[in-house]
């Protein structure tokens, strides 16, 4: 799924699929100012690059890491994903409330999806720690 988001951000940032930034109505407003438009594209591509780093690091850990490394990688994933609720979710929630996100309610959907990832990783960690699964 994350690899799909990388492709969307690199090749179709105007998409509303995955992490496409067209859900933000302001994305279309920036097209009129070249410097802001370039900055917005730079940021979209930067996010795609960071996602690639995560994907490749996780693959390396998955295929070459010890069990201890894999457990700590899950802890790192839980903590890094949880930061979404610290800074990003309040902003997208506010944008959704003032009608700057399409479709309306997207912030709630995204919050549930990211919360689901947190629940999945946390459950896996707990099951591994307590049940050695």
C-alpha positions as CSV (number, residue, x, y, z in Angstrom):
1,X,0.0,0.0,0.0
2,X,2.8,2.5,0.9
3,X,4.6,1.7,-2.3
4,X,1.3,2.7,-4.1
5,X,1.3,6.0,-2.2
6,X,4.9,6.6,-3.3
7,X,3.9,6.2,-6.9
8,X,0.9,8.5,-6.5
9,X,3.0,11.2,-4.9
10,X,5.7,11.0,-7.5
11,X,3.6,10.5,-10.6
12,X,0.0,11.6,-9.9
13,X,0.1,14.0,-6.9
14,X,-3.1,15.6,-8.3
15,X,-4.9,12.3,-7.4
16,X,-7.4,11.9,-4.6
17,X,-6.3,8.3,-4.2
18,X,-4.0,7.1,-1.5
19,X,-1.8,10.0,-0.3
20,X,-2.6,12.1,-3.4
21,X,-2.8,15.7,-2.3
22,X,-5.8,16.7,-4.4
23,X,-8.0,16.0,-1.3
24,X,-6.7,19.4,-0.2
25,X,-8.7,22.0,-2.1
26,X,-5.8,24.5,-1.6
27,X,-3.7,22.2,-3.9
28,X,-5.5,23.7,-6.9
29,X,-5.2,27.2,-5.6
30,X,-1.4,27.0,-5.6
31,X,-1.3,26.4,-9.3
32,X,-1.5,30.1,-9.9
33,X,1.7,31.0,-8.0
34,X,4.8,29.4,-9.5
35,X,7.0,29.6,-6.4
36,X,4.3,28.2,-4.1
37,X,3.4,25.5,-6.6
38,X,7.1,24.4,-6.9
39,X,7.3,24.4,-3.1
40,X,4.1,22.2,-2.8
41,X,5.5,19.8,-5.4
42,X,8.8,19.7,-3.6
43,X,7.0,18.8,-0.4
44,X,4.9,16.1,-2.1
45,X,8.1,14.5,-3.6
46,X,9.9,14.9,-0.3
47,X,7.2,12.9,1.5
48,X,7.4,10.2,-1.3
49,X,11.1,10.0,-0.7
50,X,10.7,9.6,3.1
51,X,8.2,6.9,2.5
52,X,10.7,5.1,0.2
53,X,13.3,5.2,3.0
54,X,10.8,3.6,5.4
55,X,9.9,0.9,3.0
56,X,13.5,0.0,2.1
57,X,14.6,0.1,5.8
58,X,11.7,-2.1,6.8
59,X,12.5,-4.6,4.0
60,X,16.1,-4.7,5.1
61,X,15.0,-5.3,8.7
62,X,12.5,-7.9,7.7
63,X,15.0,-10.0,5.6
64,X,18.2,-9.5,7.6
65,X,17.3,-8.3,11.1
66,X,17.4,-10.4,14.2
67,X,14.3,-11.0,16.2
68,X,15.3,-8.2,18.6
69,X,15.8,-5.8,15.7
70,X,12.4,-6.7,14.3
71,X,10.7,-6.1,17.7
72,X,12.3,-2.7,18.1
73,X,11.4,-1.9,14.5
74,X,7.7,-2.5,15.4
75,X,8.1,-0.3,18.4
76,X,9.6,2.4,16.1
77,X,6.8,2.0,13.7
78,X,4.2,2.4,16.4
79,X,5.8,5.6,17.8
80,X,6.5,7.1,14.3
81,X,2.9,6.4,13.1
82,X,1.5,7.8,16.3
83,X,3.1,11.2,15.6
84,X,0.4,11.7,13.0
85,X,-2.1,12.4,15.8
86,X,0.2,14.9,17.4
87,X,0.6,17.4,14.6
88,X,-1.0,16.3,11.3
89,X,-4.4,15.1,12.4
90,X,-5.4,18.4,14.2
91,X,-4.5,20.3,11.0
92,X,-6.4,18.1,8.6
93,X,-9.3,17.9,11.0
94,X,-9.5,21.8,11.0
95,X,-9.2,21.9,7.2
96,X,-12.0,19.4,6.9
97,X,-14.2,21.4,9.3
98,X,-13.8,24.6,7.3
99,X,-14.5,22.9,4.0
100,X,-11.0,22.7,2.6
101,X,-10.9,18.9,2.2
102,X,-12.7,16.9,-0.5
103,X,-14.4,14.6,0.2
104,X,-15.8,16.0,3.4
105,X,-15.0,13.7,6.3
106,X,-11.7,12.6,4.8
107,X,-9.9,13.5,8.0
108,X,-12.0,11.1,10.0
109,X,-11.4,8.3,7.5
110,X,-7.7,8.9,7.5
111,X,-7.7,9.0,11.3
112,X,-9.4,5.6,11.4
113,X,-7.0,4.1,8.9
114,X,-3.9,5.3,10.7
115,X,-5.5,4.3,14.0
116,X,-6.0,0.8,12.4
117,X,-2.3,0.6,11.6
118,X,-1.4,1.5,15.1
119,X,-3.8,-1.1,16.5
120,X,-2.4,-3.7,14.1
121,X,1.3,-3.1,15.0
122,X,0.4,-2.8,18.7
123,X,-1.6,-6.1,18.7
124,X,1.3,-7.8,16.9
125,X,3.8,-6.5,19.4
126,X,1.6,-7.6,22.4
127,X,1.0,-11.0,20.9
128,X,4.7,-11.5,20.3
129,X,5.7,-10.4,23.8
130,X,3.0,-12.3,25.8
131,X,2.3,-15.3,23.5
132,X,5.6,-15.6,21.6
133,X,3.6,-15.5,18.3
